[in-house]
Amino acid sequence: MKVALITGVTGQDGSYLAELLLEKGYYVVGLKRRSSLISTDRVDHIFTHEYFKMEYFDLNDVGCIYRLIAKYKPDEIYNLAAQSHVKVSFDIPEHTVDGVAMGTLRILEAIRNIAPSCKFYQASSSEMFGDNPNTPFNEESRFLPASPYACAKVFAHNLIRNYRKSYGIFACSGILFNHESPRRGETFVTRKITLAAANIKLDKQKYIELGNLEPHRDWGFAGDYVEAMWLMLQQDTPDDFVISTGETHSVKEFLEEVWKVAELGDVEKHLKINKRLFRLHEVPYLLGDSSKAQRVLGWNPKLNFYQLAELMYKTDLNEIGGIK
């Protein structure tokens, strides 16, 4: 039986990946940061699975990383942890960079020293392309990061290439474009929109406050994207892959689509623009080219933009309305 360690297992991606690996017969060790708050709701349904184990973990704790790798001797490690809010990274840049960049280095060093045969997946990000105007972006496109978060991701991404070439470690980076789901954190704009629409539909809320509606993003479904993560580590040779849908839509388009599904009428009646929600440096347009992943991995997204918006809204509506 293969053993996989997933950092950030209680997050959106971690929870979907844990489900996928359990279905494929893995023993899954989910790693989460210690907190006084209960934050395991995304994985509560697999807690009792005989092949799922939860452990406390911190990307800043070298001893913890070594201890867990030595204890479980994983075949695969998926690094999905660290602070992932782009706007927040301007407020806490040192914390963001330490977790995203140095956390990745600490895991790579542990693999190099005590588990050289372990395969490693690193969650890179489309935010790395930043201000590059030459879309669509593929694996060879230039990085022009526009936030502390994106800068840290570029550092970690380059570490993957370096350790792969220098030490022969089977390490892959998945350059994932925006991927959403009903499990998306409530402070992310897509989930904020679907939650507000459900609350307005149920007369529990009157308005939604948003920032810049013009940025375009290549939005996919997180449940589809974790399959690509797994496929990368099943190849004969390690490599990096862009994972995207090949379509881009603005925040305004997502908002209007959700309002259409919810049958709420004119969105302007419920919308308030708050300048404080604008990012200091906004990336205007992200569009990915995942043709390499389609060709090499045999991966393709299943849910499209419209299906994703409908799924997220209806899930929030059912949960808020008490419908199972």
Secondary structure, DSSP 8 states (H G I E B T S, - for coil): --EEEEETTTSHHHHHHHHHHHHTT-EEEEEE---SS---TTTGGGTT-TTEEEEE--TT-HHHHHHHHHHH--SEEEE--S---HHHHHHSHHHHHIIIIIHHHHHHHHHHHH-TT-EEEEEEEGGGGTT--S-SB-TTS-----SHHHHHHHHHHHHHHHHHHHH---EEEEEE--EE-TTS-TTSHHHHHHHHHHHHHTTS-S-EEES----EE--EEHHHHHHHHHHHTTSSS---EEE--S--EEHHHHHHHHHHHHT---GGGTEEE-GGGS-SS---B--B--HHHHHHT-----S-HHHHHHHHHHHHHHHHTT--
